[in-house]
């Protein structure tokens, strides 16, 4: 606390417009100075983001990844009065996988091709723009388009991971580069597409690109102030001496894949980071990598103090369908008073996992999933041998497809209803495996045939305690948009046809619908400035997996776009 005499001098000199430096020696102080920064994000703000209704500070709004907002101004009784207040064109096309982050009325958002924007949250005015100069030979290294999933916010900086494997720290008021750190080599197939997470003063990011030979899967932790590497953790074997190397036949661990390419969640109770790990490679030919192939297809618990993996749960041992395990872990306390996490996996199942022991409470199918015959007491699957891709033969009607069950687009959990809302894809595929030589930076799928069959998409609501299906809402296209739940009794979600909807959270009834004019492939968020609640969603479809294979005809009469829509209630 400042001494009364010093406080008085500071106040008087401030009123007189005098320099404080003339008083420092009289006070016996060599340095007397201070600085204020707008939109400063503290550790306390990040830790208690779940209790801050006005801002959106994490990928899932809170460390738990619930994507649940306590805001109620926009609610089930008045949402029909929702109107677009402003929209912004990014000036680029391609998949817009990002989302809006909100800090005291300031918005931060990224677009495809590694653009980042600082915006006024009420008007959409661009306060600053940063554009990454990307290498000309990068395009062939991109699995799923030039996507980015957004920035992390901390102190006076915003942090963006780039396609050419750098982490960039930008001044949150000017967009100027404060520091950048090279983490990998995009020429090997490794890229960065995820939103970083800030944990204990560190910037944490997982790499992408396993399908193009990026190896190994890696989680990086950097000092937020300087960008210096604190630790990095491999999610698959690196030397062959690790215990998990025994789960890989021969030396197949050398080309393992297993990239953790989506943002994690952070369990404040255990102190561990929960990271999803992607598929093993080659994707569809498992004959050369017999075994469980740990830690692919898993959620791993990482100690942020040193980066060590302390526990895991594997959803799809020996994955030969590209089901990954990267989807989010949503931390909740269910109605049986259990500390659990919910995980909607691309393998077509919803899991409840004990977040302390990493043991399974239950597993339920989200749609048709015929690759598995049954599960044991810890939810380990018994595989249907008729749905395993093999060489020289096309295995038909495998459900779900490589896109899931549920793709990467995050689900949301409502503290109001106790339900989890999942964007679901109900399709099947044909596969034929083949032998393939590994070459860094080139596709490493191990397949001769990949054919997708028509299907449907849904938004489904499951009881988060029991896994029981409560309601579903079907749509014309596979569900490729993230979900937002609010205390106003609403669930927000967009689809590939371009419809942005508000849905009644307890029944699935559609209460609001707006056509944005292009597909939606992103995650809605909500924030409040002054006395007004806003809902924001990026627009512009594209990317990989289902998109190039299913929507060729769709794009002959639809445009890709690339921008941001922000909605609020119409004030009469």
C-alpha positions as CSV (number, residue, x, y, z in Angstrom):
1,X,0.0,0.0,0.0
2,X,1.3,3.5,-0.9
3,X,2.3,5.6,2.1
4,X,-0.1,8.5,2.8
5,X,2.6,11.1,2.3
6,X,3.6,9.6,-1.0
7,X,0.0,9.3,-2.1
8,X,-0.6,13.0,-1.3
9,X,2.5,14.1,-3.4
10,X,1.4,11.9,-6.3
11,X,-2.1,13.4,-6.2
12,X,-0.9,17.0,-5.9
13,X,1.7,16.7,-8.7
14,X,-0.9,15.1,-10.9
15,X,-3.3,18.0,-10.3
16,X,-0.6,20.5,-11.0
17,X,0.6,18.7,-14.1
18,X,4.1,18.4,-12.7
19,X,6.5,15.5,-13.3
20,X,6.6,13.0,-10.5
21,X,10.3,12.6,-11.0
22,X,11.1,15.8,-9.1
23,X,9.7,14.2,-5.9
24,X,11.3,10.8,-6.0
25,X,14.5,11.6,-4.3
26,X,12.7,13.4,-1.5
27,X,10.8,10.2,-0.9
28,X,13.9,8.1,-1.0
29,X,12.6,6.3,-4.1
30,X,14.7,6.0,-7.3
31,X,11.8,5.0,-9.6
32,X,8.2,6.0,-9.2
33,X,6.1,5.2,-12.2
34,X,3.0,3.4,-13.4
35,X,1.2,2.4,-16.5
36,X,-2.3,1.5,-17.5
37,X,-3.3,-0.8,-20.4
38,X,-6.8,-1.2,-21.7
39,X,-8.3,-4.7,-22.1
40,X,-5.7,-6.2,-19.9
41,X,-6.4,-9.9,-19.2
42,X,-5.2,-11.3,-15.9
43,X,-4.8,-14.8,-14.6
44,X,-7.7,-14.3,-12.3
45,X,-9.9,-13.4,-15.2
46,X,-8.9,-16.6,-17.0
47,X,-9.4,-18.8,-13.9
48,X,-12.8,-17.4,-13.3
49,X,-14.0,-16.9,-16.8
50,X,-17.1,-19.1,-16.0
51,X,-18.2,-16.4,-13.6
52,X,-17.8,-13.5,-16.0
53,X,-21.0,-13.1,-18.1
54,X,-19.8,-10.3,-20.3
55,X,-16.6,-11.6,-21.8
56,X,-15.6,-14.7,-23.8
57,X,-12.0,-15.5,-22.8
58,X,-11.3,-19.1,-23.8
59,X,-12.1,-21.4,-26.7
60,X,-14.9,-23.0,-24.7
61,X,-15.6,-19.7,-22.8
62,X,-14.3,-21.2,-19.6
63,X,-11.4,-23.6,-18.8
64,X,-13.9,-26.4,-18.6
65,X,-14.9,-26.0,-22.2
66,X,-18.7,-25.8,-21.6
67,X,-19.5,-23.1,-24.2
68,X,-22.3,-22.1,-21.8
69,X,-23.0,-18.4,-21.2
70,X,-25.1,-17.1,-18.2
71,X,-26.4,-14.2,-20.2
72,X,-30.2,-14.0,-20.4
73,X,-31.0,-10.7,-22.2
74,X,-31.5,-12.7,-25.4
75,X,-33.8,-15.5,-24.4
76,X,-36.4,-18.0,-25.6
77,X,-39.2,-15.4,-25.2
78,X,-37.7,-12.6,-27.3
79,X,-35.2,-14.3,-29.6
80,X,-37.6,-13.8,-32.5
81,X,-36.6,-10.1,-32.3
82,X,-32.9,-10.9,-33.0
83,X,-31.5,-9.0,-36.0
84,X,-28.0,-8.6,-37.5
85,X,-26.4,-5.4,-36.1
86,X,-23.3,-5.4,-38.3
87,X,-21.2,-7.7,-40.4
88,X,-17.6,-7.6,-41.5
89,X,-16.0,-9.1,-44.7
90,X,-12.6,-10.6,-44.1
91,X,-11.6,-10.1,-47.7
92,X,-10.6,-13.8,-48.0
93,X,-12.5,-17.0,-48.8
94,X,-11.9,-20.5,-47.5
95,X,-13.0,-22.2,-44.3
96,X,-13.7,-19.9,-41.5
97,X,-13.1,-22.1,-38.5
98,X,-12.4,-19.4,-36.0
99,X,-14.6,-17.7,-33.3
100,X,-14.9,-14.3,-31.6
101,X,-13.0,-13.6,-28.4
102,X,-14.5,-10.7,-26.3
103,X,-12.6,-8.6,-23.7
104,X,-14.5,-5.6,-22.3
105,X,-16.1,-4.6,-25.6
106,X,-13.1,-5.3,-27.7
107,X,-13.2,-8.3,-30.1
108,X,-10.4,-10.4,-31.4
109,X,-10.9,-12.8,-34.3
110,X,-8.9,-14.6,-37.0
111,X,-9.8,-15.7,-40.5
112,X,-8.4,-18.2,-43.0
113,X,-4.9,-17.4,-44.3
114,X,-3.8,-16.2,-40.9
115,X,-5.4,-12.7,-40.7
116,X,-6.1,-11.4,-37.2
117,X,-8.4,-8.4,-36.4
118,X,-9.0,-6.2,-33.4
119,X,-12.6,-4.9,-33.6
120,X,-15.0,-2.6,-31.8
121,X,-17.6,-5.0,-30.4
122,X,-20.6,-2.6,-30.8
123,X,-19.9,-1.3,-34.3
124,X,-17.6,-3.7,-36.0
125,X,-15.1,-1.0,-36.8
126,X,-11.6,-2.4,-37.5
127,X,-9.2,-1.1,-34.9
128,X,-6.2,-3.0,-36.3
129,X,-5.5,-5.8,-38.7
130,X,-2.5,-8.2,-38.9
131,X,-1.8,-10.4,-42.0
132,X,0.7,-13.1,-42.0
133,X,3.1,-13.3,-45.0
134,X,2.8,-17.1,-45.7
135,X,5.3,-19.1,-47.8
136,X,4.3,-19.6,-51.4
137,X,4.8,-23.4,-51.3
138,X,2.6,-23.9,-48.2
139,X,-0.6,-24.8,-50.0
140,X,0.4,-28.4,-50.8
141,X,1.1,-29.0,-47.1
142,X,-2.4,-28.1,-45.9
143,X,-4.7,-31.0,-45.1
144,X,-7.9,-29.0,-44.7
145,X,-7.5,-25.5,-46.1
146,X,-5.8,-22.4,-44.7
147,X,-7.8,-22.5,-41.5
148,X,-7.2,-21.0,-38.1
149,X,-9.4,-21.5,-35.0
150,X,-8.7,-18.2,-33.2
151,X,-6.5,-16.3,-30.7
152,X,-5.7,-16.6,-27.1
153,X,-5.9,-13.5,-24.9
154,X,-3.6,-12.7,-22.0
155,X,-2.3,-9.5,-20.4
156,X,-1.8,-7.0,-23.2
157,X,-1.3,-9.5,-26.0
158,X,-3.3,-11.8,-28.3
159,X,-1.6,-15.0,-29.5
160,X,-2.1,-16.6,-32.9
161,X,-0.6,-19.9,-34.1
162,X,0.3,-19.8,-37.8
163,X,0.2,-22.3,-40.7
164,X,4.0,-22.0,-41.1
165,X,4.4,-23.2,-37.5
166,X,5.1,-20.0,-35.7
167,X,3.5,-18.6,-32.6
168,X,2.9,-14.8,-32.9
169,X,2.3,-12.5,-30.0
170,X,0.5,-9.3,-31.0
171,X,-0.1,-6.1,-29.1
172,X,-3.8,-6.1,-28.3
173,X,-4.2,-2.4,-28.9
174,X,-2.2,-2.0,-32.1
175,X,-1.8,-5.5,-33.7
176,X,1.9,-5.0,-33.9
177,X,4.1,-8.1,-33.5
178,X,5.7,-8.2,-30.0
179,X,7.5,-11.5,-30.5
180,X,7.3,-14.6,-32.6
181,X,8.7,-18.1,-32.2
182,X,9.3,-20.8,-34.8
183,X,8.1,-24.2,-33.5
184,X,8.3,-26.6,-36.4
185,X,8.9,-27.0,-40.1
186,X,5.9,-26.8,-42.4
187,X,7.8,-28.6,-45.2
188,X,7.5,-31.8,-43.2
189,X,3.7,-31.5,-43.1
190,X,3.6,-29.9,-39.6
191,X,1.3,-26.9,-39.4
192,X,-0.5,-25.0,-36.6
193,X,-4.3,-24.4,-36.9
194,X,-5.5,-24.6,-33.3
195,X,-6.4,-21.8,-30.9
196,X,-3.7,-21.6,-28.2
197,X,-4.7,-21.8,-24.5
198,X,-3.1,-19.8,-21.7
199,X,-2.3,-21.8,-18.6
200,X,-0.2,-20.7,-15.7
201,X,1.5,-18.0,-17.7
202,X,2.2,-20.3,-20.6
203,X,0.9,-20.4,-24.2
204,X,0.0,-24.0,-24.9
205,X,-0.5,-25.3,-28.5
206,X,-0.7,-28.7,-30.2
207,X,0.4,-29.3,-33.8
208,X,-1.5,-30.4,-36.9
209,X,-0.7,-32.2,-40.1
210,X,-0.5,-35.9,-39.2
211,X,-2.3,-37.0,-42.4
212,X,0.6,-35.4,-44.3
213,X,3.3,-37.0,-42.4
214,X,3.8,-34.5,-39.6
215,X,5.5,-36.6,-36.9
216,X,5.5,-36.8,-34.0
217,X,2.3,-35.3,-32.5
218,X,3.6,-32.5,-30.2
219,X,2.3,-30.1,-27.5
220,X,4.4,-27.0,-27.0
221,X,4.4,-24.7,-24.0
222,X,5.9,-21.2,-24.3
223,X,6.5,-18.4,-21.9
224,X,3.7,-15.9,-22.6
225,X,5.9,-12.9,-22.1
226,X,9.0,-13.9,-24.1
227,X,8.0,-16.8,-26.4
228,X,10.8,-19.0,-25.0
229,X,10.0,-22.7,-25.0
230,X,9.4,-24.1,-21.5
231,X,8.6,-27.7,-22.5
232,X,7.3,-29.9,-25.3
233,X,5.5,-33.2,-25.0
234,X,5.2,-35.9,-27.6
235,X,1.9,-37.7,-27.8
236,X,3.3,-40.8,-29.5
237,X,6.7,-42.5,-29.1
238,X,9.8,-40.5,-30.0
239,X,12.7,-42.9,-29.2
240,X,11.1,-46.3,-29.2
241,X,12.2,-46.8,-25.5
242,X,8.9,-45.4,-24.1
243,X,6.4,-47.9,-22.5
244,X,3.8,-46.9,-25.1
245,X,6.2,-47.9,-27.9
246,X,5.2,-51.5,-27.2
247,X,1.7,-50.7,-28.5
248,X,3.3,-50.1,-32.0
249,X,4.4,-53.1,-34.0
250,X,8.1,-53.0,-35.0
251,X,9.3,-49.5,-35.6
252,X,5.9,-48.2,-36.9
253,X,6.1,-45.6,-34.1
254,X,8.5,-43.7,-36.3
255,X,5.7,-42.6,-38.6
256,X,3.0,-42.5,-35.9
257,X,1.1,-39.2,-36.5
258,X,-1.1,-38.6,-33.5
259,X,-1.2,-34.8,-33.7
260,X,-3.2,-32.9,-31.0
261,X,-4.7,-30.4,-33.4
262,X,-7.6,-29.0,-31.3
263,X,-7.6,-26.8,-28.2
264,X,-7.5,-28.5,-24.8
265,X,-9.5,-28.0,-21.6
266,X,-7.9,-27.3,-18.2
267,X,-9.1,-29.1,-15.1
268,X,-8.7,-26.7,-12.2
269,X,-9.4,-29.5,-9.7
270,X,-6.7,-31.9,-10.8
271,X,-4.4,-29.2,-12.3
272,X,-4.1,-31.2,-15.5
273,X,-4.5,-30.2,-19.1
274,X,-6.8,-32.5,-21.1
275,X,-5.6,-32.8,-24.7
276,X,-7.2,-34.9,-27.4
277,X,-4.8,-36.8,-29.7
278,X,-5.4,-37.5,-33.3
279,X,-5.3,-40.6,-35.5
280,X,-2.3,-42.9,-36.2
281,X,-0.8,-43.0,-39.6
282,X,-1.1,-44.4,-42.2
283,X,-4.8,-43.6,-41.6
284,X,-6.5,-46.6,-43.1
285,X,-3.8,-49.3,-43.3
286,X,-3.3,-50.8,-39.9
287,X,-1.5,-53.9,-41.0
288,X,2.0,-52.4,-40.4
289,X,1.2,-50.9,-37.0
290,X,-0.5,-53.6,-35.1
291,X,-1.3,-52.8,-31.5
292,X,-3.3,-50.1,-29.6
293,X,-1.0,-47.3,-31.1
294,X,-0.9,-45.2,-27.9
295,X,-1.6,-42.3,-27.4
296,X,-3.6,-41.9,-30.6
297,X,-7.4,-41.8,-30.4
298,X,-7.1,-40.7,-26.8
299,X,-7.5,-37.9,-24.3
300,X,-4.3,-37.5,-22.3
301,X,-3.9,-35.7,-19.0
302,X,-0.7,-33.5,-19.0
303,X,0.9,-31.9,-15.9
304,X,1.5,-28.3,-16.9
305,X,4.5,-28.0,-14.5
306,X,6.7,-30.3,-16.7
307,X,4.6,-31.5,-19.6
308,X,4.5,-35.1,-18.5
309,X,1.6,-37.3,-19.5
310,X,0.1,-38.7,-16.3
311,X,-3.0,-40.5,-17.5
312,X,-5.1,-41.2,-20.6
313,X,-8.2,-42.7,-21.9
314,X,-8.2,-44.3,-25.4
315,X,-11.5,-44.3,-27.4
316,X,-10.4,-46.1,-30.5
317,X,-7.5,-48.5,-30.0
318,X,-5.7,-49.3,-33.3
319,X,-7.8,-46.7,-35.3
320,X,-8.0,-47.7,-39.0
321,X,-10.9,-45.3,-39.8
322,X,-9.4,-41.9,-39.2
323,X,-11.6,-41.4,-36.1
324,X,-9.0,-39.3,-34.2
325,X,-9.6,-38.5,-30.5
326,X,-9.0,-34.8,-30.7
327,X,-12.5,-33.7,-29.9
328,X,-13.0,-31.6,-26.8
329,X,-13.4,-32.9,-23.2
330,X,-16.1,-30.9,-21.4
331,X,-15.6,-30.9,-17.7
332,X,-18.8,-31.0,-15.6
333,X,-20.1,-32.2,-12.2
334,X,-23.1,-34.4,-13.2
335,X,-26.3,-34.9,-11.3
336,X,-24.8,-37.9,-9.5
337,X,-22.2,-35.5,-8.1
338,X,-19.4,-37.1,-10.2
339,X,-16.5,-35.1,-11.5
340,X,-16.6,-36.1,-15.2
341,X,-15.8,-35.0,-18.6
342,X,-18.0,-35.5,-21.7
343,X,-16.4,-36.4,-25.0
344,X,-18.3,-36.7,-28.3
345,X,-15.9,-38.8,-30.4
346,X,-15.6,-39.1,-34.2
347,X,-16.0,-42.8,-33.7
348,X,-19.7,-42.1,-33.3
349,X,-20.1,-42.4,-29.5
350,X,-20.6,-40.0,-26.6
351,X,-18.6,-40.8,-23.4
352,X,-18.7,-39.9,-19.8
353,X,-15.3,-40.3,-18.2
354,X,-14.2,-39.8,-14.6
355,X,-11.9,-36.8,-14.8
356,X,-9.9,-37.9,-11.7
357,X,-9.3,-41.6,-12.6
358,X,-9.8,-41.5,-16.4
359,X,-12.2,-44.5,-16.1
360,X,-15.3,-44.7,-18.2
361,X,-18.8,-44.1,-16.6
362,X,-20.8,-44.9,-19.8
363,X,-20.7,-44.8,-23.5
364,X,-23.7,-44.4,-25.9
365,X,-23.9,-44.2,-29.7
366,X,-24.8,-40.8,-31.2
367,X,-26.0,-42.4,-34.5
368,X,-25.4,-45.6,-36.4
369,X,-21.9,-46.9,-35.6
370,X,-21.4,-50.4,-37.0
371,X,-17.5,-50.5,-36.7
372,X,-17.9,-51.7,-33.1
373,X,-19.8,-54.8,-31.8
374,X,-19.7,-54.1,-28.0
375,X,-17.8,-52.4,-25.2
376,X,-16.4,-53.8,-22.0
377,X,-16.8,-52.3,-18.5
378,X,-14.2,-49.6,-19.2
379,X,-15.8,-48.8,-22.6
380,X,-13.0,-50.5,-24.6
381,X,-14.5,-51.5,-27.9
382,X,-14.7,-54.9,-29.5
383,X,-14.3,-54.2,-33.2
384,X,-16.6,-55.6,-35.9
385,X,-14.2,-57.5,-38.2
386,X,-16.5,-57.0,-41.2
387,X,-15.9,-53.3,-41.0
388,X,-12.1,-53.3,-40.9
389,X,-10.5,-52.0,-44.2
390,X,-8.1,-54.5,-45.8
391,X,-5.9,-54.7,-48.9
392,X,-7.3,-55.8,-52.2
393,X,-10.9,-55.6,-51.1
394,X,-13.4,-52.7,-50.6
395,X,-15.0,-52.8,-47.2
396,X,-18.5,-51.2,-47.7
397,X,-20.9,-49.2,-45.5
398,X,-18.6,-48.4,-42.6
399,X,-20.4,-46.1,-40.2
400,X,-19.6,-43.5,-39.3
401,X,-17.3,-41.9,-41.9
402,X,-13.8,-40.4,-41.2
403,X,-15.6,-37.1,-40.4
404,X,-17.4,-38.8,-37.5
405,X,-20.1,-39.1,-35.6
406,X,-19.1,-35.7,-34.7
407,X,-16.4,-33.7,-36.5
408,X,-14.1,-31.1,-34.7
409,X,-16.9,-28.6,-34.2
410,X,-17.4,-28.3,-30.4
411,X,-20.5,-29.4,-28.5
412,X,-21.9,-27.3,-25.6
413,X,-23.1,-28.2,-22.1
414,X,-25.9,-26.3,-20.4
415,X,-25.8,-25.8,-16.7
416,X,-29.5,-24.9,-17.0
417,X,-30.7,-28.1,-18.4
418,X,-27.9,-30.6,-17.6
419,X,-27.8,-31.6,-21.3
420,X,-25.0,-31.7,-23.8
421,X,-25.7,-30.5,-27.3
422,X,-23.8,-32.3,-30.1
423,X,-23.6,-31.6,-33.8
424,X,-23.9,-35.1,-35.3
425,X,-23.1,-36.6,-38.8
426,X,-24.9,-39.8,-39.8
427,X,-23.2,-41.1,-42.9
428,X,-21.2,-44.2,-44.0
429,X,-18.1,-44.9,-46.2
430,X,-16.4,-47.5,-48.2
431,X,-12.6,-48.1,-47.7
432,X,-9.9,-50.2,-49.3
433,X,-6.5,-50.2,-47.6
434,X,-3.1,-50.2,-49.4
435,X,0.6,-50.3,-48.5
436,X,2.2,-46.9,-48.8
437,X,5.7,-45.6,-48.3
438,X,6.1,-42.8,-45.8
439,X,7.5,-39.5,-47.2
440,X,7.5,-36.4,-44.9
441,X,5.2,-33.6,-46.2
442,X,3.1,-36.0,-48.4
443,X,-0.3,-37.5,-47.8
444,X,0.0,-40.7,-45.8
445,X,-3.5,-42.2,-45.8
446,X,-2.8,-45.8,-46.9
447,X,-6.0,-46.2,-48.9
448,X,-6.9,-47.1,-52.5
449,X,-10.6,-46.3,-52.2
450,X,-12.5,-43.8,-50.1
451,X,-16.2,-43.3,-50.9
452,X,-18.8,-41.5,-48.8
453,X,-22.5,-42.3,-48.9
454,X,-25.4,-39.9,-48.5
455,X,-26.6,-39.3,-45.0
456,X,-28.0,-36.7,-42.7
457,X,-27.0,-34.2,-40.0
458,X,-28.6,-33.5,-36.6
459,X,-28.3,-31.4,-33.5
460,X,-28.9,-33.8,-30.6
461,X,-29.4,-33.2,-26.9
462,X,-28.2,-35.9,-24.5
463,X,-28.7,-36.1,-20.8
464,X,-25.2,-35.5,-19.4
465,X,-25.6,-37.7,-16.4
466,X,-27.1,-40.8,-18.1
467,X,-26.4,-40.4,-21.8
468,X,-30.1,-40.7,-22.7
469,X,-31.2,-38.9,-25.9
470,X,-33.6,-36.1,-25.0
471,X,-34.3,-34.5,-28.4
472,X,-32.9,-34.1,-31.9
473,X,-33.3,-31.7,-34.7
474,X,-32.5,-32.9,-38.2
475,X,-31.0,-30.8,-41.0
476,X,-30.4,-31.2,-44.8
477,X,-26.6,-31.4,-44.5
478,X,-24.1,-33.0,-42.2
479,X,-23.6,-31.0,-39.0
480,X,-20.5,-28.9,-39.4
481,X,-21.0,-26.0,-37.0
482,X,-20.1,-25.5,-33.3
483,X,-22.7,-25.0,-30.6
484,X,-23.4,-22.3,-27.9
485,X,-25.8,-22.8,-25.0
486,X,-27.1,-19.9,-22.8
487,X,-29.0,-19.4,-19.6
488,X,-31.7,-17.7,-21.7
489,X,-32.9,-21.2,-22.6
490,X,-31.3,-21.2,-26.0
491,X,-28.9,-23.2,-28.1
492,X,-27.2,-21.4,-31.1
493,X,-25.9,-23.3,-34.1
494,X,-25.1,-22.8,-37.8
495,X,-25.1,-25.1,-40.7
496,X,-23.5,-25.6,-44.1
497,X,-26.5,-24.3,-46.0
498,X,-26.0,-20.9,-44.3
499,X,-28.8,-20.9,-41.7
500,X,-28.0,-19.6,-38.2
501,X,-30.5,-20.8,-35.7
502,X,-31.6,-20.3,-32.1
503,X,-33.2,-23.5,-30.7
504,X,-35.2,-24.0,-27.5
505,X,-32.8,-25.8,-25.2
506,X,-35.3,-28.2,-23.6
507,X,-37.3,-29.2,-26.6
508,X,-35.3,-28.7,-29.8
509,X,-37.9,-26.3,-31.2
510,X,-36.5,-23.7,-33.7
511,X,-37.2,-20.2,-32.4
512,X,-35.1,-18.1,-34.8
513,X,-33.5,-18.6,-38.2
514,X,-31.4,-16.3,-40.4
515,X,-29.7,-17.0,-43.8
516,X,-26.3,-15.5,-43.8
517,X,-25.8,-16.1,-47.5
518,X,-22.9,-18.6,-47.3
519,X,-22.2,-21.7,-45.3
520,X,-21.3,-21.7,-41.6
521,X,-18.4,-23.8,-40.4
522,X,-17.5,-22.0,-37.1
523,X,-18.5,-21.6,-33.5
524,X,-20.9,-19.0,-32.2
525,X,-20.0,-17.0,-29.1
526,X,-21.8,-14.3,-27.1
527,X,-20.7,-11.3,-25.1
528,X,-22.2,-8.1,-23.6
529,X,-21.2,-4.5,-24.0
530,X,-22.9,-1.9,-21.8
531,X,-26.6,-3.0,-21.7
532,X,-26.6,-5.0,-24.9
533,X,-26.0,-8.7,-25.4
534,X,-24.5,-9.8,-28.8
535,X,-24.2,-13.1,-30.5
536,X,-21.3,-13.5,-33.0
537,X,-20.7,-16.2,-35.7
538,X,-18.2,-16.4,-38.5
539,X,-19.4,-17.4,-42.0
540,X,-17.7,-19.1,-44.9
541,X,-17.5,-22.8,-45.5
542,X,-14.6,-25.0,-46.7
543,X,-11.9,-27.0,-45.2
544,X,-11.2,-30.7,-45.4
545,X,-12.7,-34.1,-44.6
546,X,-16.4,-34.1,-45.8
547,X,-16.3,-30.8,-47.6
548,X,-14.4,-31.5,-50.8
549,X,-15.9,-34.9,-51.1
550,X,-19.6,-34.1,-50.5
551,X,-20.1,-30.5,-51.6
552,X,-18.8,-30.3,-55.1
553,X,-22.3,-29.9,-56.5
554,X,-23.3,-27.6,-53.6
555,X,-20.6,-25.1,-54.4
556,X,-21.8,-24.8,-58.1
557,X,-24.6,-22.6,-56.9
558,X,-23.4,-21.4,-53.5
559,X,-20.6,-19.1,-52.6
560,X,-17.9,-19.6,-50.0
561,X,-17.8,-16.1,-48.5
562,X,-15.6,-15.2,-45.5
563,X,-16.8,-12.8,-42.8
564,X,-18.4,-12.2,-39.4
565,X,-22.1,-11.6,-38.4
566,X,-23.0,-10.0,-35.1
567,X,-26.6,-10.1,-33.8
568,X,-28.6,-8.4,-31.1
569,X,-32.2,-7.7,-30.2
570,X,-34.0,-5.1,-32.2
571,X,-34.8,-2.2,-29.9
572,X,-38.3,-0.9,-30.6
